[in-house]
């Protein structure tokens, strides 16, 4: 039997160890929290660093509510149709769209007859013919969108040395995608005091460096929409950005449809697997196996 003094000493030792362990846990938790907070702060400062040369990176665009950006959102196909009209009337004078063919517009924004009629308005060089000569013919659905310039040198010569980029993948090639393109097209303004923009360039705070060769081309009423949609500058910009986003990701609608089907399929299979585990394997997993040895091991048959 333990004496009362020994029991008291054991109790005091146990309490002291518990206090030390509790203090150690508190210190460990504080250290982990400090390390996590420091890491999160450093990451935030690295991603949102304030420095004297922030103009060189351009302003960060706002988050605009394009429906296709939502988890289950899809393209507004009426907006794609209007956006192509804006591209054809405004953007196509300088920018190419090499990865889009006339046939890509069929059943997306236009009927087959409408797309064929639009393609036939342009002349394409084809050949050679039976005599080995090249010839001009009306466009057809299998032709790509016409280029505004025959080559890069001609494009630079017509734009004071600046090369208008191809817009097929522009929303995927720029950070912040559609938000950046929308902000860029609507962000032209006068330079602030103390900022000088050399001749031939235009001030746009969203463009890295603030000076962009492309002049502002989108204004209220610059195009007319056949469906009666108000042709404000913001609406025109929204539609052409939606079209460019579709041009970069024409499979987006189908990809999201497949994703919804996959979620439904795997959700059903998961529920079925849980039901089978609970109602079929539960009896096997909880089964008790008892071994009853014979009482007389030495009995002879």
C-alpha positions in Angstrom: 0.0 0.0 0.0 1.2 3.5 -0.8 1.5 6.0 2.0 -0.4 9.3 1.9 2.9 11.2 1.4 3.9 9.2 -1.6 0.5 9.6 -3.2 0.7 13.4 -2.7 4.1 13.5 -4.3 2.9 11.5 -7.3 -0.1 13.8 -7.7 2.1 16.9 -7.6 4.5 15.5 -10.2 1.6 14.6 -12.4 0.2 18.1 -12.2 3.6 19.6 -12.9 4.0 17.5 -16.0 0.5 18.3 -17.2 1.3 22.1 -16.7 4.5 21.8 -18.6 2.8 19.8 -21.4 0.0 22.4 -21.7 2.5 25.3 -21.8 4.4 23.4 -24.5 1.3 22.9 -26.6 0.4 26.6 -26.3 3.9 27.6 -27.4 3.8 25.1 -30.3 0.4 26.4 -31.4 1.6 30.0 -31.2 4.7 29.2 -33.2 2.6 27.5 -36.0 0.2 30.4 -36.1 3.0 32.9 -36.3 4.7 30.9 -39.1 1.4 30.6 -41.0 0.6 34.3 -40.7 4.1 35.4 -41.7 3.9 33.1 -44.8 0.5 34.4 -45.8 1.6 38.0 -45.3 4.7 37.5 -47.4 2.7 35.8 -50.2 0.2 38.7 -50.2 2.9 41.3 -50.3 4.6 39.4 -53.1 1.4 39.2 -55.2 0.4 42.8 -54.4 3.7 44.5 -54.0 3.6 48.3 -53.8 6.6 49.8 -55.5 7.6 53.0 -57.2 7.3 51.5 -60.7 3.8 50.2 -60.5 2.8 52.0 -63.7 5.1 49.6 -65.6 2.8 46.7 -64.7 -0.5 48.5 -65.3 -3.5 48.7 -63.1 -5.2 45.5 -62.0 -8.6 45.2 -63.7 -11.8 44.9 -61.8 -13.8 41.6 -61.8 -16.5 42.0 -64.4 -19.7 39.7 -64.3 -19.2 37.8 -67.5 -21.7 34.8 -67.4 -19.1 32.3 -68.8 -16.8 32.9 -65.8 -19.2 31.3 -63.4 -18.8 27.6 -62.5 -21.8 26.5 -64.5 -22.1 29.6 -66.7 -22.1 29.4 -70.5 -21.6 31.9 -73.3 -24.3 34.3 -74.3 -24.6 33.4 -78.0 -26.5 36.5 -78.8 -23.6 38.5 -77.4 -21.2 36.4 -79.5 -23.1 37.3 -82.6 -23.0 41.0 -81.8 -19.3 40.7 -80.8 -18.4 39.3 -84.2 -20.2 42.2 -85.8 -18.1 44.6 -83.7 -14.9 42.7 -84.6 -15.7 42.7 -88.3 -16.6 46.4 -88.3 -13.9 47.8 -85.9 -11.2 45.3 -84.9 -10.6 43.5 -88.3 -9.1 46.6 -89.8 -5.9 45.9 -87.9 -6.1 42.6 -86.1 -6.2 39.0 -87.6 -8.1 36.0 -86.3 -6.1 33.2 -87.8 -7.4 30.3 -85.8 -11.1 30.9 -86.5 -12.7 29.7 -89.8 -16.1 30.7 -91.2 -17.4 27.3 -90.4 -16.8 27.8 -86.7 -19.6 30.4 -86.6 -22.2 27.9 -87.8 -24.7 27.0 -85.1 -22.9 29.2 -82.7 -23.8 32.7 -83.8 -25.0 32.3 -87.4 -26.8 29.8 -89.6 -24.9 28.0 -92.3 -26.4 30.2 -95.0 -25.6 33.4 -93.1 -21.9 32.3 -92.6 -21.6 31.2 -96.3 -23.0 34.6 -97.4 -20.5 36.5 -95.2 -17.6 34.4 -96.4 -18.5 35.1 -100.1 -18.1 38.8 -99.5 -14.3 38.4 -99.3 -11.8 37.4 -102.0 -9.2 34.6 -101.4 -6.2 33.7 -103.4 -6.4 30.1 -104.5 -4.7 27.9 -107.1 -2.8 27.1 -109.0 -5.3 26.5 -111.9 -4.7 24.2 -114.9 -2.2 26.8 -116.3 -0.3 27.0 -113.1 -1.6 30.5 -112.2 -3.1 31.7 -108.9 -6.5 33.2 -109.0 -9.0 35.0 -106.8 -12.3 33.4 -105.7 -15.1 34.2 -103.3 -14.6 32.9 -99.8 -16.3 29.7 -98.5 -16.9 28.1 -95.1 -13.6 26.3 -95.0 -11.6 29.5 -95.3 -10.0 31.3 -92.3 -10.9 34.8 -91.3 -9.3 37.2 -93.8 -6.1 39.0 -92.7 -5.9 42.8 -92.8 -2.2 42.7 -93.8 -0.3 40.2 -96.0 2.6 39.9 -93.5 4.1 41.3 -90.3 6.2 43.9 -92.1 3.2 45.4 -93.9 1.3 45.5 -90.5 4.2 47.3 -88.8 4.6 49.8 -91.7 0.9 50.7 -91.5 0.9 51.1 -87.7 4.1 53.2 -87.1 6.2 50.2 -86.2 3.7 48.6 -83.8 2.5 45.1 -84.6 -1.3 44.4 -84.0 -1.4 41.0 -82.4 -3.6 38.1 -83.6 -6.7 38.0 -81.4 -7.5 34.3 -81.7 -6.1 33.5 -78.2 -5.8 37.0 -76.7 -8.1 36.4 -73.7 -5.9 33.4 -72.7 -2.6 35.1 -73.5 -3.2 38.0 -71.1 -3.3 37.9 -67.4 -6.8 38.3 -66.0 -8.2 37.4 -69.4 -11.6 39.0 -70.3 -11.4 41.4 -67.3 -8.1 42.8 -68.6 -9.3 43.1 -72.2 -12.5 44.8 -71.1 -10.7 47.2 -68.8 -8.1 48.0 -71.5 -10.7 48.8 -74.2 -12.7 51.1 -71.8 -9.8 52.5 -69.9 -8.5 55.3 -72.2 -8.2 58.6 -70.5 -6.0 61.7 -70.4 -2.6 61.2 -68.7 -2.3 62.5 -65.2 -0.3 65.6 -64.3 3.4 64.9 -64.7 3.0 62.0 -67.1 4.1 62.6 -70.7 3.1 60.3 -73.6 5.1 60.7 -76.7 3.5 61.4 -80.0 1.8 58.5 -81.7 1.0 56.8 -78.4 -2.1 56.9 -76.2 -2.4 56.8 -72.4 -4.1 53.8 -70.9 -3.4 53.0 -67.2 -4.3 49.3 -67.7 -1.6 48.8 -70.4 1.9 48.0 -68.9 3.9 51.2 -69.1 0.7 53.3 -69.6 1.4 54.1 -73.3 -0.2 52.1 -76.0 0.0 52.5 -79.8 -3.6 51.4 -80.4 -6.0 54.4 -80.3 -9.4 54.2 -78.7 -11.8 52.7 -81.2 -14.9 52.0 -79.3 -17.3 54.8 -78.6 -21.1 55.1 -78.1 -22.8 54.4 -81.4 -19.7 53.2 -83.3 -21.8 50.2 -84.6 -25.5 49.4 -84.9 -26.9 46.1 -83.6 -29.5 44.4 -85.7 -31.4 43.1 -82.6 -31.9 46.6 -81.2 -29.5 46.2 -78.3 -28.3 49.6 -77.0 -25.0 50.4 -78.7 -23.2 52.0 -75.7 -19.5 51.8 -75.5 -19.7 49.4 -72.5 -22.2 47.1 -74.3 -20.1 47.1 -77.4 -17.0 46.3 -75.4 -18.7 43.5 -73.5 -19.9 41.9 -76.7 -16.6 42.0 -78.5 -14.8 40.6 -75.4 -17.4 37.8 -75.2 -16.7 37.0 -78.8 -12.9 37.0 -78.3 -13.4 34.7 -75.3 -15.4 32.3 -77.4 -12.7 32.4 -80.1 -10.1 31.4 -77.5 -12.2 28.7 -75.9 -14.9 27.5 -78.4 -15.2 24.3 -76.5 -16.1 25.9 -73.1 -19.9 25.2 -73.3 -19.3 21.5 -74.2 -16.6 21.1 -71.6 -18.9 22.4 -68.8 -21.8 20.2 -70.1 -19.5 17.1 -69.9 -18.4 18.3 -66.4 -22.0 18.4 -65.1 -22.6 14.9 -66.5 -19.4 13.7 -64.9 -20.4 15.2 -61.5 -23.8 13.5 -61.7 -22.3 10.2 -62.7 -19.7 10.1 -60.0 -22.1 11.4 -57.4 -24.4 8.5 -58.2 -21.6 6.0 -58.1 -20.4 7.3 -54.8 -23.9 7.1 -53.3 -24.2 3.5 -54.6 -20.8 2.6 -53.2 -21.7 3.9 -49.7 -25.1 2.1 -49.8 -23.4 -1.2 -50.7 -20.8 -0.7 -48.0 -23.4 0.0 -45.4 -26.0 -2.6 -46.3 -24.0 -5.4 -47.8 -20.6 -5.4 -46.3 -21.6 -4.2 -42.8 -22.8 -7.7 -41.8 -19.5 -9.2 -42.9 -17.4 -6.6 -41.2 -19.3 -6.9 -37.9 -19.4 -10.7 -37.9 -17.9 -12.3 -34.8 -16.0 -15.5 -35.3 -15.8 -17.7 -32.2 -13.5 -20.7 -31.9 -14.7 -23.3 -29.4 -12.0 -25.9 -28.9 -13.0 -29.4 -27.9 -12.9 -30.0 -24.2 -11.1 -33.4 -24.4 -8.1 -33.1 -26.8 -6.8 -36.5 -25.8 -9.9 -38.5 -26.6 -9.3 -41.1 -29.2 -11.8 -42.0 -31.9 
